[in-house]
């Protein structure tokens, strides 16, 4: 879940991810792109906040 390239391949194909700092409270920025796996008609920007890090678990 921390590798931007793997997120693009496995979670949201073709959607860019930016994880600047892997720490609790940090922001993760992504834009879901329309593709065969969703019903989007246009790009959908998202900002997520990392709540907790438990190494090798969460």
N, C-alpha and C positions, 0 to 999 in steps of 0.2 A: 504493500500500500504506500510505500514511500518513494517508489521509483516512478518518475513522471512518464517515462517511455512505456512501462508496464501498465500504468493506468490507462494510457491512450489505447493500448492493444486490448486489454481485458475488460475494463469497466465501461469506457465510452469511446468506441472506435472513432478515430479522427478528431477527437475533441482535445484541445490543448490544456495542459495543466501546468500550474506554476506553484511549487512548494518551496518558498524562499528559505524557511528555517523550520526544521522539524522540532518544535517545542510547544508545550502547552500554551494556549493563548494566541498563537500565531495564526495568520490568515493563509488559507489556500485558495487560489483563484483558478477558476476553470470556465470554459465556455462550451456548453453542449452544442454540437453541430448537428444539423439535420442529417439523418442517414437512414438506412433500411431497418434499423432497430428501434426507431422511435417515430412519433408522429409530428415532430417539429417542422414548422414551415420556415423558421428563421433561427438564427443563433440565440442561445439562451445563456447569458452570463450568470455565473454563480460565485459567491464568496462564502467559504466555509471557515469555521474556526476549530482548531484542534483543541479539544477539551482535555484529553488525558493521553499520556504515553506510558504504556507498560511494555517495555522491551520484550520482543519475542512473543507477545500475546495480543496487544491492541495498538 
